[in-house]
Amino acid sequence: MPPRSKRDTSTDTTLNEEWIQHILRRAVIAAILCDPKATETLLQIPDAALGRMFKNHLCEAMGIAEVYGIDLPALREEEENLRKRVKRASKGTLEHEPVPGAIKANAERYPLVLQGKVLRTHDFCNATGITEKKLDKLVDSGRIFRLYFGPEAYYPAFFLTPMIFRDDFRKVIRRLGKIDSWTKFDFFTTPAEALEGATPLQWLSTEDVEPVLKEAATLAEQYARLFP
């Protein structure tokens, strides 16, 4: 691939900044429409603190989107297409973020990082308000599990949702047993015929744990036969 010119880089940077500004404007409008009087209170919060609060709630929202199976990339693509039809000031396209060398082995799953469905340790701790030491204890106790891209640990955003009791997560994770973490992630997020075509996350959000535990036990038995 030929080296990109300074002009190309400048164009991509401008487009990226325009998209970020577009997102932030939408967030501001949503906040004002939700509670106009609260806007003054928000303006009194220090910039760094307000940024952290926004990012933490964004992480939580990603977890909720995962529970309901909302296809955020599709929504973004549809909105982007609409923006292109309305505003055709530029014909350039954003390039995908390059895949870091340390996680090339997980290239097919890397979009989960870009979509916010799995979070880096720092972001997960900030969103939950816990320390990394506490996070390690939660993993050791089987209440949550971590995923890996190369040597770096990530955590499913669905653990942030307030709609599912953490103890219910613990029950299902323990029932899954020694299944590898990525298979656990797929179990929680994949629709199952035995669950009427819904995902285990969706069933857990309705506090219906037993069918999910039964499905988890079935998967654990199958996994044990395949990988004794």
N, C-alpha and C positions, 0 to 999 in steps of 0.2 A: 504494500500500500504506500503511495507516495506521501511525503511529509505534508502536513497541512500548513497552509499559508497563514500569516498573521491575520489576514483579512477574514479567513474562514473561522479562526479562533475567536475573533472579535464578534463575528455574527452569531456564533453559538452562544457566547457569553451573554450577548444582548437578549437573545431569545429566552435563555434560561432565566435571566433577571426579570423579564417581562412576565413569564409564567409564574414566578414566585410572587411578584407584586399582585398579579391577578388573584392568586390564592389568598393572600393576606387581605386584600380588599374585600373578598367574599366573606372572610372570617369576621372582619370588622362590621360589615353590614349585618351579618347574622347576629352579632352581639348586640348591636344597637336595636334591631327589630325585636330581639328577645326581651330586652329590658333597657329602654332608653335612659332611665334614671341611673342605672348602675354604671353607665359609661364613665361618669365623673369619678366613681370609685376606682374603676380600672386605671384611669389616668394617674391616680395617686400612687399606684403600685410601682416600685422601682423597676426599671427596664429589665434587668437580669431576672428578677423574680417573676415578672409577668411572662417573660420568655420561657422560663422553666415550667410555669403553670400551663402554658399553652401546649408545650411539647408533651408534658405528662398526660394531659387530657387527650391529646392526639394519639398517644400510644394506647390509652384505654379504649378510645373509639375504634382503633384498628382491631383490638381484641373482640369487641362487640360485633364488628363487621364480619370477623371470621366465624363467630358463632352462628350468625344468620346466613352465612354463605354469600354475602354481598360481593359481587365481582367489581371491585373498585377500579382495576385497570380498564375494564370495559366501559365503565362510566366515564373515566377520564378520557378514553379514546373517543367516545361519542361527543363529549364536550369539546375536545380539541378539534374534531371535525367541524363542529358548529362554529367555533371561533375562526377556523380557516375560511369558512363560507362567508362569515360576516366581515372579517378583517383579512384582506389578502395583501397586506403591506409587505410581507416577506414570503418567499417561496422556499426558504431553507427549512431543514428538518433537524430536530435535535438528535444527536447520536446517543446510543445507549451508554450508560456508565460502564467503563471497562471493568472486567472481572479481575480482582486482585489475584496475583499468582498463587498465594497461599491457599486459595479455595477453588482452584480450577477443577479439582476432582468433584466438586459439588456444583459445577456450572449449571446443571439443569435445575437446581433448586435456588440458585442465587436470586432470581426474581422475587422470591419470598422476602429477601432483605430489602430490596428496592420498594416493595409494596408495604413494608412495615409489618408483615405478618410474623416475622421473627425479629427479636430485638437484641442489640448488644448488651452486655452485662451492665455497663454504665447507665444506659437508657432505661433498662428494666428496673434497676435499683432506684433510680430517680422517680420513676412512675409509681412504684410501690411504696416508696419512702422507707426502704430497708437498706441495711449495709450488705456488702458482699459476704461478710461472715454469716449473717442471718440467711442470706440466699443459699449459701452452701449447706446450711442446716436443713433448709426446706427440701433441697435436693436429696440429701442423705436420708431424710425421713420419708421420702417417697411422695411428697405432696406436690412436687413439680418435677420436671426433668429438663435437662439442657440438651442442646443440639450443637453440632460442631461443623464449622467450615474450616477445614484444615485444623490448625491448633486453637482457633478462636472459638469461644463458647457463645452461643446465642440462646434465647429463651422465647418460646411461643407467646405471642401477644395475647392469645385467648386466655392465658392465666390472669390477665388483668381485668377481665370482665366481672362486674359485680353481680351478674345474673346467675353465676354458678358458685355454689359453696366450695371452698377450698377442700373441705373434708370429702366432698363427693369426688373431686379430682383424685384425692389420695386413694379412695376405695378403688377407683377404676385403674389407676396406675399400678397399684399393688396386684390387682387381678391380672393385669397384662404380664406381670412377672419380669422375666429376663429378656424380653423382646428389646431389640435395639431402639434407640431414641427416635430415629427417623420413621421407623415403622409405627411407633406410638403416635407420632405426629399425624401420620397418614390415617391411622385408626380414628382419631378424634375428628378429623376434617373431611373424611370420605363418606358419602351417603351409603347406607347399608340396607339391603333388601329386608333383613330381619327387623329393621327399625322403620319400616314403611317408607323407605327411600329418603329418610332424613339422616343427618349426621349425628354421631354420639353427642357432639356439642349442643345441638339443637334439643335433643332429648334431655340432657342435663339441665338446660336452661329452664325446662318446665318442671324440674325437680323430680323427674321420673328416672330413678337411678338403676333399678333392678334390670330392666331390659338391656341397658348398656353394660352392666356387669356380666350378664349372661353372654353377650356378644364378645366381650373382652376375654372371657374364659375360653370361648370357642377358638378365638384367634390364638390365644396362648397355647392351647393344645395342638393346633395345626403347626404353629411355629416350632414347638418342641419336637414334633415328628420330623419336620424338615431339617432342623438343626439340633440334633440330639447332643 
